[in-house]
C-alpha cells in the first residue's frame, strides 16, 4: 500500500511540474533560431563578425599581445552590454574595471574571451542560451535575449 501511495504522489508531482512548465514556462531557444536577428544586428551596427561553432558572433578589434585567458584565469575588463534593440543593460567602459575569475562569467564569455589576449578588444553578440537563457535578469534582460558586448581585456592573471 505504501508503494502505491508513493507512486501516486510522485506521478502527481511529475504531472504538475510538466503542466506548469508547459503552460507558462519559458522555452529555451537555440543559437540557430537567433542567428538571423544577430546577423542583422551585426550588419546594422557595422560589426564585421565571425561566427564560431557555438553561435557566438564576434569581431576582434585588437588581438592584444599579453597572456590569453583560460578557465583558471582572473580577468580584469571594462565592457558595455546592450540588448539588440540598443537598450544599454550595463556598462563599465572607462569607468571602473571589473576583476573576476573567467569561470564566473556567462558561458558566452568563457568561450569568446580566450579569442583575444591581454590588451585586446572584442565585440561579441552572444545567443541567449549562452547568456541568461530563460531566466533573464529581472527588469534588465528579458528571457531568451541575445546580448551585445563590447569588451576590453585589461589584465589576465593565472
MIPAZA-787078 format. One record per atom (N, C-alpha, C, O): residue number from 1; atom name; x, y, z. Coordinates in steps of 0.05 Angstrom, whole numbers, padded with zeros to 5 digits, m for minus. Each point is the difference from the previous one (the first is absolute). Layout:
REM residues N
(site NUM, CA, (X, Y, Z)) ...
END
This chain:
REM residues 158
(site 1, N, (00016, m00024, 00000)) (site 1, CA, (m00016, 00024, 00000)) (site 1, C, (00017, 00025, 00000)) (site 1, O, (m00006, 00020, m00014)) (site 2, N, (00028, m00020, 00029)) (site 2, CA, (00018, 00022, 00002)) (site 2, C, (00013, 00006, m00027)) (site 2, O, (00003, 00023, m00007)) (site 3, N, (00004, m00044, m00008)) (site 3, CA, (00012, 00003, m00026)) (site 3, C, (m00019, 00013, m00020)) (site 3, O, (00007, 00017, m00016)) (site 4, N, (m00032, m00025, 00018)) (site 4, CA, (m00021, 00011, m00018)) (site 4, C, (m00003, 00030, 00006)) (site 4, O, (m00002, 00017, m00018)) (site 5, N, (00000, m00010, 00044)) (site 5, CA, (m00003, 00028, 00008)) (site 5, C, (00024, 00016, m00010)) (site 5, O, (m00004, 00022, m00011)) (site 6, N, (00028, m00031, 00015)) (site 6, CA, (00024, 00014, m00008)) (site 6, C, (00000, 00004, m00031)) (site 6, O, (00006, 00021, m00010)) (site 7, N, (m00014, m00042, m00004)) (site 7, CA, (m00001, 00001, m00029)) (site 7, C, (m00020, 00022, m00009)) (site 7, O, (00005, 00015, m00018)) (site 8, N, (m00028, m00015, 00031)) (site 8, CA, (m00021, 00020, m00007)) (site 8, C, (00010, 00029, 00005)) (site 8, O, (m00004, 00018, m00016)) (site 9, N, (00016, m00014, 00039)) (site 9, CA, (00010, 00026, 00007)) (site 9, C, (00022, 00009, m00020)) (site 9, O, (m00001, 00023, m00010)) (site 10, N, (00019, m00040, 00003)) (site 10, CA, (00021, 00006, m00019)) (site 10, C, (m00012, 00006, m00027)) (site 10, O, (00008, 00020, m00013)) (site 11, N, (m00027, m00036, 00004)) (site 11, CA, (m00013, 00004, m00026)) (site 11, C, (m00014, 00027, 00000)) (site 11, O, (00001, 00015, m00020)) (site 12, N, (m00015, m00008, 00041)) (site 12, CA, (m00015, 00026, 00001)) (site 12, C, (00020, 00023, m00001)) (site 12, O, (m00004, 00020, m00014)) (site 13, N, (00026, m00022, 00029)) (site 13, CA, (00020, 00021, 00000)) (site 13, C, (00013, 00004, m00028)) (site 13, O, (00004, 00022, m00009)) (site 14, N, (00002, m00044, m00004)) (site 14, CA, (00012, 00001, m00027)) (site 14, C, (m00020, 00013, m00019)) (site 14, O, (00007, 00017, m00016)) (site 15, N, (m00032, m00026, 00017)) (site 15, CA, (m00020, 00012, m00017)) (site 15, C, (m00004, 00030, 00005)) (site 15, O, (m00001, 00016, m00019)) (site 16, N, (00000, m00009, 00044)) (site 16, CA, (m00003, 00029, 00007)) (site 16, C, (00024, 00016, m00010)) (site 16, O, (m00004, 00022, m00010)) (site 17, N, (00028, m00032, 00013)) (site 17, CA, (00024, 00014, m00008)) (site 17, C, (00000, 00003, m00031)) (site 17, O, (00007, 00022, m00010)) (site 18, N, (m00014, m00043, m00004)) (site 18, CA, (00000, 00001, m00029)) (site 18, C, (m00022, 00020, m00010)) (site 18, O, (00005, 00015, m00018)) (site 19, N, (m00028, m00016, 00031)) (site 19, CA, (m00022, 00018, m00008)) (site 19, C, (00008, 00029, 00005)) (site 19, O, (m00005, 00017, m00017)) (site 20, N, (00017, m00012, 00040)) (site 20, CA, (00008, 00028, 00006)) (site 20, C, (00020, 00010, m00020)) (site 20, O, (m00002, 00023, m00009)) (site 21, N, (00022, m00039, 00002)) (site 21, CA, (00021, 00008, m00018)) (site 21, C, (m00012, 00004, m00028)) (site 21, O, (00008, 00019, m00013)) (site 22, N, (m00026, m00036, 00005)) (site 22, CA, (m00011, 00002, m00027)) (site 22, C, (m00019, 00024, m00002)) (site 22, O, (00000, 00013, m00021)) (site 23, N, (m00016, m00008, 00041)) (site 23, CA, (m00021, 00021, m00001)) (site 23, C, (00012, 00028, m00001)) (site 23, O, (m00007, 00016, m00017)) (site 24, N, (00026, m00009, 00035)) (site 24, CA, (00009, 00027, 00001)) (site 24, C, (00030, 00003, 00001)) (site 24, O, (00011, 00022, 00000)) (site 25, N, (00004, m00044, m00001)) (site 25, CA, (00029, 00001, 00002)) (site 25, C, (00013, 00009, m00026)) (site 25, O, (m00012, m00003, m00022)) (site 26, N, (00035, 00013, 00025)) (site 26, CA, (00016, 00009, m00023)) (site 26, C, (00011, m00025, m00014)) (site 26, O, (00009, m00019, 00013)) (site 27, N, (m00009, 00020, m00039)) (site 27, CA, (00012, m00021, m00016)) (site 27, C, (00027, 00010, m00011)) (site 27, O, (00000, 00020, m00015)) (site 28, N, (00022, m00032, 00023)) (site 28, CA, (00026, 00010, m00010)) (site 28, C, (00001, m00001, m00031)) (site 28, O, (m00012, m00017, m00012)) (site 29, N, (00028, 00035, 00001)) (site 29, CA, (00003, 00000, m00029)) (site 29, C, (00029, m00008, m00007)) (site 29, O, (00018, 00003, 00017)) (site 30, N, (m00015, m00012, m00041)) (site 30, CA, (00027, m00008, m00009)) (site 30, C, (00014, 00023, m00013)) (site 30, O, (m00012, 00019, m00010)) (site 31, N, (00039, m00019, 00010)) (site 31, CA, (00015, 00021, m00013)) (site 31, C, (m00008, 00003, m00030)) (site 31, O, (m00001, 00022, m00010)) (site 32, N, (m00004, m00044, m00003)) (site 32, CA, (m00007, 00001, m00028)) (site 32, C, (m00026, 00015, m00005)) (site 32, O, (m00004, 00013, m00020)) (site 33, N, (m00015, m00014, 00039)) (site 33, CA, (m00025, 00014, m00003)) (site 33, C, (00003, 00030, 00004)) (site 33, O, (m00017, 00016, m00008)) (site 34, N, (00040, m00007, 00020)) (site 34, CA, (00005, 00028, 00004)) (site 34, C, (00020, 00011, m00021)) (site 34, O, (00005, 00024, 00000)) (site 35, N, (00006, m00041, m00016)) (site 35, CA, (00022, 00009, m00018)) (site 35, C, (m00009, 00022, m00019)) (site 35, O, (00016, 00018, m00005)) (site 36, N, (m00040, m00019, m00006)) (site 36, CA, (m00008, 00021, m00019)) (site 36, C, (m00001, 00028, 00014)) (site 36, O, (00009, 00019, m00011)) (site 37, N, (m00021, m00018, 00035)) (site 37, CA, (m00001, 00025, 00014)) (site 37, C, (00027, 00010, 00009)) (site 37, O, (00006, 00024, 00000)) (site 38, N, (00011, m00043, 00007)) (site 38, CA, (00028, 00008, 00008)) (site 38, C, (00015, 00010, m00024)) (site 38, O, (00014, 00021, 00002)) (site 39, N, (m00016, m00035, m00024)) (site 39, CA, (00014, 00009, m00025)) (site 39, C, (m00010, 00027, m00009)) (site 39, O, (00016, 00017, m00008)) (site 40, N, (m00042, m00012, 00010)) (site 40, CA, (m00011, 00025, m00007)) (site 40, C, (00010, 00023, 00018)) (site 40, O, (00007, 00021, m00009)) (site 41, N, (m00005, m00027, 00035)) (site 41, CA, (00011, 00019, 00019)) (site 41, C, (00028, 00007, m00007)) (site 41, O, (00008, 00024, 00000)) (site 42, N, (00008, m00044, m00006)) (site 42, CA, (00029, 00005, m00007)) (site 42, C, (00002, 00017, m00025)) (site 42, O, (00015, 00019, 00000)) (site 43, N, (m00031, m00025, m00020)) (site 43, CA, (00001, 00016, m00025)) (site 43, C, (m00008, 00029, 00005)) (site 43, O, (00013, 00019, m00008)) (site 44, N, (m00035, m00016, 00023)) (site 44, CA, (m00010, 00027, 00006)) (site 44, C, (00019, 00017, 00017)) (site 44, O, (m00001, 00024, m00001)) (site 45, N, (00018, m00038, 00016)) (site 45, CA, (00019, 00014, 00018)) (site 45, C, (00029, 00000, m00009)) (site 45, O, (00018, 00006, 00016)) (site 46, N, (m00014, m00014, m00040)) (site 46, CA, (00027, 00000, m00012)) (site 46, C, (00019, m00019, 00013)) (site 46, O, (00024, 00004, 00000)) (site 47, N, (m00034, m00026, 00010)) (site 47, CA, (00016, m00021, 00013)) (site 47, C, (00006, m00021, m00021)) (site 47, O, (m00018, m00014, m00009)) (site 48, N, (00043, 00012, 00001)) (site 48, CA, (00009, m00020, m00020)) (site 48, C, (00006, m00026, 00014)) (site 48, O, (00023, m00006, 00006)) (site 49, N, (m00044, m00009, 00000)) (site 49, CA, (00002, m00022, 00019)) (site 49, C, (00008, m00026, m00013)) (site 49, O, (m00007, m00006, m00023)) (site 50, N, (00020, m00010, 00039)) (site 50, CA, (00006, m00028, m00005)) (site 50, C, (m00019, m00015, 00018)) (site 50, O, (m00006, 00008, 00022)) (site 51, N, (m00004, m00031, m00031)) (site 51, CA, (m00017, m00017, 00017)) (site 51, C, (00015, m00025, 00008)) (site 51, O, (00011, m00014, m00017)) (site 52, N, (m00011, 00009, 00043)) (site 52, CA, (00013, m00025, 00009)) (site 52, C, (m00020, m00023, 00000)) (site 52, O, (m00024, 00004, m00005)) (site 53, N, (00033, m00028, 00011)) (site 53, CA, (m00016, m00024, m00001)) (site 53, C, (m00022, 00000, 00021)) (site 53, O, (m00019, m00016, m00002)) (site 54, N, (00021, 00034, 00022)) (site 54, CA, (m00021, 00002, 00021)) (site 54, C, (m00022, 00020, m00006)) (site 54, O, (m00020, 00002, 00014)) (site 55, N, (00024, 00013, m00036)) (site 55, CA, (m00020, 00019, m00008)) (site 55, C, (00007, 00029, 00010)) (site 55, O, (m00017, 00018, m00003)) (site 56, N, (00040, m00014, 00014)) (site 56, CA, (00009, 00026, 00009)) (site 56, C, (00010, 00015, m00025)) (site 56, O, (00017, m00010, m00015)) (site 57, N, (m00027, 00035, 00011)) (site 57, CA, (00010, 00017, m00020)) (site 57, C, (00020, 00019, 00013)) (site 57, O, (m00006, 00011, 00021)) (site 58, N, (00030, m00008, m00032)) (site 58, CA, (00020, 00017, 00012)) (site 58, C, (00018, 00013, m00020)) (site 58, O, (00004, m00010, m00022)) (site 59, N, (00007, 00033, 00029)) (site 59, CA, (00019, 00014, m00016)) (site 59, C, (00023, 00008, 00019)) (site 59, O, (m00004, 00013, 00020)) (site 60, N, (00028, m00021, m00027)) (site 60, CA, (00023, 00008, 00015)) (site 60, C, (00009, 00027, m00011)) (site 60, O, (00009, 00002, m00023)) (site 61, N, (m00010, 00018, 00040)) (site 61, CA, (00008, 00027, m00007)) (site 61, C, (00030, 00002, 00003)) (site 61, O, (00014, 00012, m00016)) (site 62, N, (m00004, m00023, 00038)) (site 62, CA, (00029, 00000, 00006)) (site 62, C, (00006, m00026, 00013)) (site 62, O, (m00011, m00007, 00021)) (site 63, N, (00029, m00009, m00032)) (site 63, CA, (00007, m00026, 00011)) (site 63, C, (00013, 00001, 00027)) (site 63, O, (m00003, m00018, 00016)) (site 64, N, (00017, 00040, m00010)) (site 64, CA, (00015, 00002, 00024)) (site 64, C, (00027, m00014, m00003)) (site 64, O, (00005, m00013, m00020)) (site 65, N, (00012, 00014, 00040)) (site 65, CA, (00026, m00013, m00002)) (site 65, C, (00009, m00013, 00025)) (site 65, O, (00023, m00010, 00002)) (site 66, N, (m00039, 00010, 00019)) (site 66, CA, (00007, m00012, 00025)) (site 66, C, (m00009, m00029, 00002)) (site 66, O, (m00003, m00014, m00020)) (site 67, N, (m00002, 00006, 00045)) (site 67, CA, (m00009, m00027, 00005)) (site 67, C, (m00028, m00005, m00010)) (site 67, O, (m00016, 00018, m00002)) (site 68, N, (00010, m00044, m00004)) (site 68, CA, (m00027, m00008, m00007)) (site 68, C, (m00013, m00011, 00026)) (site 68, O, (00013, m00012, 00017)) (site 69, N, (m00039, 00017, m00015)) (site 69, CA, (m00015, m00009, 00023)) (site 69, C, (m00008, m00029, m00004)) (site 69, O, (m00005, m00009, m00023)) (site 70, N, (00002, m00006, 00045)) (site 70, CA, (m00011, m00027, 00000)) (site 70, C, (m00019, m00001, 00024)) (site 70, O, (m00003, 00019, 00015)) (site 71, N, (m00009, m00042, m00010)) (site 71, CA, (m00019, m00003, 00021)) (site 71, C, (00011, 00005, 00028)) (site 71, O, (m00014, 00006, 00019)) (site 72, N, (00041, m00008, m00016)) (site 72, CA, (00012, 00005, 00025)) (site 72, C, (00009, 00029, 00004)) (site 72, O, (00011, 00007, 00021)) (site 73, N, (m00015, 00009, m00041)) (site 73, CA, (00009, 00028, 00000)) (site 73, C, (m00019, 00018, 00015)) (site 73, O, (m00024, m00004, 00001)) (site 74, N, (00036, 00025, 00011)) (site 74, CA, (m00015, 00022, 00010)) (site 74, C, (00004, 00023, m00020)) (site 74, O, (00023, 00007, m00006)) (site 75, N, (m00045, 00004, m00004)) (site 75, CA, (00002, 00021, m00020)) (site 75, C, (m00009, 00026, 00010)) (site 75, O, (m00018, 00002, 00018)) (site 76, N, (00029, 00020, m00028)) (site 76, CA, (m00009, 00027, 00005)) (site 76, C, (m00009, 00011, m00026)) (site 76, O, (00015, 00001, m00020)) (site 77, N, (m00040, 00009, 00019)) (site 77, CA, (m00012, 00010, m00024)) (site 77, C, (m00015, 00026, 00005)) (site 77, O, (m00008, 00006, 00022)) (site 78, N, (00004, 00009, m00044)) (site 78, CA, (m00021, 00019, m00001)) (site 78, C, (m00018, m00009, m00023)) (site 78, O, (00010, m00012, m00019)) (site 79, N, (m00036, 00019, 00021)) (site 79, CA, (m00018, m00011, m00021)) (site 79, C, (m00026, 00017, 00000)) (site 79, O, (m00005, 00015, 00018)) (site 80, N, (m00009, m00019, m00039)) (site 80, CA, (m00028, 00010, m00001)) (site 80, C, (m00017, m00023, m00010)) (site 80, O, (00009, m00017, m00016)) (site 81, N, (m00033, 00016, 00026)) (site 81, CA, (m00020, m00021, m00007)) (site 81, C, (m00025, 00014, m00010)) (site 81, O, (m00010, 00018, 00013)) (site 82, N, (m00001, m00028, m00035)) (site 82, CA, (m00026, 00010, m00008)) (site 82, C, (m00017, m00022, m00013)) (site 82, O, (00011, m00020, m00009)) (site 83, N, (m00036, 00025, 00009)) (site 83, CA, (m00019, m00018, m00015)) (site 83, C, (00003, 00007, m00029)) (site 83, O, (00011, 00021, m00007)) (site 84, N, (m00021, m00038, m00011)) (site 84, CA, (00002, 00005, m00028)) (site 84, C, (m00017, 00024, m00009)) (site 84, O, (00003, 00009, m00023)) (site 85, N, (m00021, 00000, 00040)) (site 85, CA, (m00016, 00024, m00007)) (site 85, C, (00015, 00026, 00008)) (site 85, O, (m00010, 00022, m00004)) (site 86, N, (00035, m00025, 00014)) (site 86, CA, (00016, 00023, 00007)) (site 86, C, (m00001, 00008, 00029)) (site 86, O, (00015, 00017, 00009)) (site 87, N, (m00034, m00028, 00006)) (site 87, CA, (m00003, 00007, 00029)) (site 87, C, (00024, m00009, 00015)) (site 87, O, (00007, m00024, 00000)) (site 88, N, (00007, 00043, 00013)) (site 88, CA, (00024, m00007, 00016)) (site 88, C, (m00009, m00014, 00025)) (site 88, O, (m00017, 00010, 00015)) (site 89, N, (00030, m00032, m00009)) (site 89, CA, (m00006, m00016, 00024)) (site 89, C, (00020, 00007, 00022)) (site 89, O, (m00008, 00003, 00023)) (site 90, N, (00033, m00001, m00031)) (site 90, CA, (00022, 00004, 00020)) (site 90, C, (00024, 00012, m00015)) (site 90, O, (00005, m00007, m00023)) (site 91, N, (00010, 00024, 00036)) (site 91, CA, (00024, 00009, m00012)) (site 91, C, (00021, 00008, 00021)) (site 91, O, (m00007, 00011, 00021)) (site 92, N, (00032, m00018, m00026)) (site 92, CA, (00022, 00009, 00017)) (site 92, C, (00021, 00013, m00017)) (site 92, O, (00021, 00008, 00010)) (site 93, N, (m00026, m00005, m00036)) (site 93, CA, (00020, 00012, m00018)) (site 93, C, (00011, 00026, 00011)) (site 93, O, (m00015, 00019, 00006)) (site 94, N, (00041, m00018, m00002)) (site 94, CA, (00014, 00024, 00009)) (site 94, C, (m00008, 00010, 00027)) (site 94, O, (00005, 00023, 00008)) (site 95, N, (m00019, m00040, 00007)) (site 95, CA, (m00008, 00008, 00027)) (site 95, C, (00015, m00017, 00020)) (site 95, O, (00021, 00009, 00010)) (site 96, N, (m00030, m00032, m00003)) (site 96, CA, (00012, m00017, 00020)) (site 96, C, (00004, m00028, m00012)) (site 96, O, (m00020, m00013, m00006)) (site 97, N, (00044, 00004, 00003)) (site 97, CA, (00005, m00028, m00009)) (site 97, C, (m00012, m00020, 00019)) (site 97, O, (m00002, 00005, 00024)) (site 98, N, (m00005, m00028, m00034)) (site 98, CA, (m00011, m00022, 00015)) (site 98, C, (00021, m00022, 00000)) (site 98, O, (00011, m00007, m00021)) (site 99, N, (m00005, m00005, 00044)) (site 99, CA, (00019, m00022, 00002)) (site 99, C, (m00014, m00024, 00013)) (site 99, O, (m00009, 00001, 00022)) (site 100, N, (00008, m00023, m00038)) (site 100, CA, (m00013, m00024, 00009)) (site 100, C, (00013, m00024, m00014)) (site 100, O, (00013, 00003, m00021)) (site 101, N, (m00015, m00027, 00033)) (site 101, CA, (00009, m00024, m00015)) (site 101, C, (m00018, m00003, m00025)) (site 101, O, (m00024, 00004, 00001)) (site 102, N, (00037, m00012, m00023)) (site 102, CA, (m00015, m00004, m00025)) (site 102, C, (m00022, m00020, 00004)) (site 102, O, (m00021, 00003, m00013)) (site 103, N, (00025, m00023, 00030)) (site 103, CA, (m00021, m00021, 00003)) (site 103, C, (m00025, 00011, 00015)) (site 103, O, (m00019, m00016, 00003)) (site 104, N, (00019, 00041, 00005)) (site 104, CA, (m00024, 00011, 00013)) (site 104, C, (m00017, 00017, m00019)) (site 104, O, (m00021, 00010, 00007)) (site 105, N, (00031, m00007, m00032)) (site 105, CA, (m00015, 00014, m00020)) (site 105, C, (m00019, m00019, m00015)) (site 105, O, (00002, m00024, 00004)) (site 106, N, (m00020, 00035, m00020)) (site 106, CA, (m00019, m00017, m00015)) (site 106, C, (00016, m00017, m00020)) (site 106, O, (00023, 00006, m00006)) (site 107, N, (m00035, m00028, m00002)) (site 107, CA, (00013, m00019, m00018)) (site 107, C, (00011, 00013, m00025)) (site 107, O, (00022, m00007, m00009)) (site 108, N, (m00037, 00025, m00003)) (site 108, CA, (00010, 00014, m00024)) (site 108, C, (00026, 00014, 00004)) (site 108, O, (00017, m00001, m00018)) (site 109, N, (m00013, 00013, 00041)) (site 109, CA, (00026, 00013, 00006)) (site 109, C, (00021, m00021, 00003)) (site 109, O, (00023, 00003, m00010)) (site 110, N, (m00029, m00025, 00024)) (site 110, CA, (00020, m00021, 00005)) (site 110, C, (00010, m00011, m00027)) (site 110, O, (00023, m00009, m00002)) (site 111, N, (m00040, 00009, m00018)) (site 111, CA, (00007, m00010, m00026)) (site 111, C, (00016, 00020, m00016)) (site 111, O, (00021, m00006, m00012)) (site 112, N, (m00031, 00031, 00011)) (site 112, CA, (00011, 00020, m00018)) (site 112, C, (00024, 00017, 00011)) (site 112, O, (00017, 00008, m00016)) (site 113, N, (m00016, m00003, 00041)) (site 113, CA, (00022, 00016, 00011)) (site 113, C, (00028, m00012, m00007)) (site 113, O, (00018, 00015, m00006)) (site 114, N, (m00015, m00042, 00006)) (site 114, CA, (00026, m00011, m00007)) (site 114, C, (00008, 00005, m00030)) (site 114, O, (00022, m00007, m00008)) (site 115, N, (m00040, 00018, m00008)) (site 115, CA, (00007, 00006, m00028)) (site 115, C, (00019, 00024, m00002)) (site 115, O, (00014, 00003, m00020)) (site 116, N, (m00013, 00013, 00042)) (site 116, CA, (00019, 00023, 00000)) (site 116, C, (00020, m00004, 00023)) (site 116, O, (m00003, m00018, 00017)) (site 117, N, (00023, 00036, m00017)) (site 117, CA, (00020, m00001, 00021)) (site 117, C, (m00003, 00026, 00017)) (site 117, O, (m00014, 00018, m00007)) (site 118, N, (00029, m00018, 00029)) (site 118, CA, (00001, 00023, 00017)) (site 118, C, (00006, 00025, m00017)) (site 118, O, (00018, 00000, m00017)) (site 119, N, (m00033, 00021, 00022)) (site 119, CA, (00002, 00024, m00016)) (site 119, C, (m00018, 00000, m00024)) (site 119, O, (m00001, 00020, m00015)) (site 120, N, (m00014, m00042, 00011)) (site 120, CA, (m00017, m00002, m00024)) (site 120, C, (m00028, 00013, 00004)) (site 120, O, (m00008, 00007, 00021)) (site 121, N, (m00005, m00005, m00044)) (site 121, CA, (m00027, 00012, m00001)) (site 121, C, (m00017, m00018, m00019)) (site 121, O, (00008, m00005, m00022)) (site 122, N, (m00031, m00003, 00032)) (site 122, CA, (m00018, m00018, m00015)) (site 122, C, (m00028, 00010, 00002)) (site 122, O, (m00009, 00009, 00021)) (site 123, N, (m00006, m00012, m00043)) (site 123, CA, (m00029, 00005, 00000)) (site 123, C, (m00013, m00027, m00003)) (site 123, O, (00008, m00015, m00018)) (site 124, N, (m00028, 00009, 00035)) (site 124, CA, (m00012, m00027, m00001)) (site 124, C, (m00031, 00003, 00001)) (site 124, O, (m00010, 00017, 00014)) (site 125, N, (m00003, m00033, m00030)) (site 125, CA, (m00029, m00002, 00002)) (site 125, C, (m00005, m00029, 00008)) (site 125, O, (00005, m00019, m00015)) (site 126, N, (m00015, 00016, 00039)) (site 126, CA, (m00002, m00027, 00012)) (site 126, C, (m00029, m00009, 00000)) (site 126, O, (m00018, 00014, 00010)) (site 127, N, (00013, m00038, m00022)) (site 127, CA, (m00028, m00010, 00001)) (site 127, C, (m00010, m00004, 00028)) (site 127, O, (00016, m00004, 00019)) (site 128, N, (m00042, 00006, m00015)) (site 128, CA, (m00011, m00001, 00027)) (site 128, C, (00007, m00025, 00015)) (site 128, O, (00003, 00001, 00024)) (site 129, N, (m00001, m00024, m00038)) (site 129, CA, (00006, m00025, 00013)) (site 129, C, (00028, 00000, 00013)) (site 129, O, (00006, m00016, 00017)) (site 130, N, (00011, 00034, m00027)) (site 130, CA, (00027, 00002, 00012)) (site 130, C, (00003, 00025, 00017)) (site 130, O, (00022, 00007, 00009)) (site 131, N, (m00045, 00006, m00004)) (site 131, CA, (m00001, 00023, 00018)) (site 131, C, (m00018, m00006, 00024)) (site 131, O, (00008, m00015, 00017)) (site 132, N, (m00032, 00026, m00017)) (site 132, CA, (m00017, m00004, 00024)) (site 132, C, (m00025, m00017, m00007)) (site 132, O, (m00016, m00004, 00018)) (site 133, N, (00014, m00006, m00043)) (site 133, CA, (m00021, m00019, m00007)) (site 133, C, (m00027, 00008, 00008)) (site 133, O, (m00008, 00024, m00001)) (site 134, N, (m00008, m00043, 00010)) (site 134, CA, (m00027, 00004, 00009)) (site 134, C, (m00002, 00017, 00025)) (site 134, O, (m00020, 00014, 00005)) (site 135, N, (00041, m00015, 00011)) (site 135, CA, (00000, 00015, 00026)) (site 135, C, (00000, 00030, m00004)) (site 135, O, (m00015, 00014, 00013)) (site 136, N, (00032, m00005, m00031)) (site 136, CA, (00003, 00029, m00004)) (site 136, C, (00010, 00013, 00026)) (site 136, O, (00009, m00014, 00018)) (site 137, N, (m00011, 00040, m00016)) (site 137, CA, (00006, 00014, 00025)) (site 137, C, (m00023, 00020, 00004)) (site 137, O, (m00005, 00017, m00017)) (site 138, N, (m00009, m00021, 00039)) (site 138, CA, (m00024, 00016, 00005)) (site 138, C, (00004, 00030, m00005)) (site 138, O, (00019, 00011, 00011)) (site 139, N, (m00036, 00001, m00026)) (site 139, CA, (m00001, 00028, m00007)) (site 139, C, (00025, 00009, m00016)) (site 139, O, (00003, 00025, m00005)) (site 140, N, (00014, m00043, m00005)) (site 140, CA, (00023, 00007, m00016)) (site 140, C, (00001, m00015, m00026)) (site 140, O, (00001, 00011, m00022)) (site 141, N, (00000, m00038, 00025)) (site 141, CA, (00003, m00017, m00024)) (site 141, C, (m00025, m00018, m00002)) (site 141, O, (m00004, m00017, 00018)) (site 142, N, (m00011, 00019, m00039)) (site 142, CA, (m00023, m00017, m00003)) (site 142, C, (00008, m00029, m00005)) (site 142, O, (00023, m00006, m00007)) (site 143, N, (m00041, m00012, 00011)) (site 143, CA, (00005, m00029, m00007)) (site 143, C, (00008, m00002, m00029)) (site 143, O, (m00011, 00015, m00017)) (site 144, N, (00029, m00033, 00011)) (site 144, CA, (00008, m00007, m00027)) (site 144, C, (00010, 00025, m00016)) (site 144, O, (m00007, 00003, m00023)) (site 145, N, (00022, 00014, 00036)) (site 145, CA, (00011, 00024, m00013)) (site 145, C, (00029, m00004, m00007)) (site 145, O, (00017, m00003, 00018)) (site 146, N, (m00010, 00004, m00044)) (site 146, CA, (00029, 00001, m00007)) (site 146, C, (00011, 00027, 00010)) (site 146, O, (m00015, 00019, 00002)) (site 147, N, (00041, m00019, 00004)) (site 147, CA, (00012, 00024, 00011)) (site 147, C, (00025, 00009, m00016)) (site 147, O, (00015, m00017, m00010)) (site 148, N, (m00012, 00043, 00008)) (site 148, CA, (00024, 00011, m00014)) (site 148, C, (00019, 00011, 00022)) (site 148, O, (m00008, 00014, 00018)) (site 149, N, (00033, m00022, m00021)) (site 149, CA, (00021, 00008, 00019)) (site 149, C, (00023, 00013, m00016)) (site 149, O, (00007, m00009, m00021)) (site 150, N, (00003, 00031, 00032)) (site 150, CA, (00024, 00013, m00010)) (site 150, C, (00020, m00001, 00023)) (site 150, O, (m00004, 00013, 00021)) (site 151, N, (00025, m00029, m00024)) (site 151, CA, (00018, m00007, 00023)) (site 151, C, (00029, 00007, m00005)) (site 151, O, (00011, m00006, m00021)) (site 152, N, (00001, 00019, 00041)) (site 152, CA, (00029, 00005, 00000)) (site 152, C, (00012, m00018, 00021)) (site 152, O, (m00008, 00001, 00024)) (site 153, N, (00026, m00019, m00031)) (site 153, CA, (00013, m00018, 00019)) (site 153, C, (00025, 00014, 00010)) (site 153, O, (00021, 00000, m00014)) (site 154, N, (m00022, 00010, 00038)) (site 154, CA, (00022, 00016, 00010)) (site 154, C, (00022, m00016, 00013)) (site 154, O, (00024, 00007, m00002)) (site 155, N, (m00031, m00029, 00015)) (site 155, CA, (00020, m00016, 00014)) (site 155, C, (m00009, m00029, 00003)) (site 155, O, (m00024, m00005, 00002)) (site 156, N, (00043, m00013, m00003)) (site 156, CA, (m00004, m00028, 00003)) (site 156, C, (00020, m00010, 00021)) (site 156, O, (00024, 00003, m00004)) (site 157, N, (m00034, m00015, 00025)) (site 157, CA, (00017, m00012, 00021)) (site 157, C, (m00005, m00030, 00001)) (site 157, O, (m00023, m00009, m00001)) (site 158, N, (00044, m00006, 00003)) (site 158, CA, (m00003, m00030, 00002)) (site 158, C, (00006, m00010, 00028)) (site 158, O, (m00001, m00024, 00005)) 
END
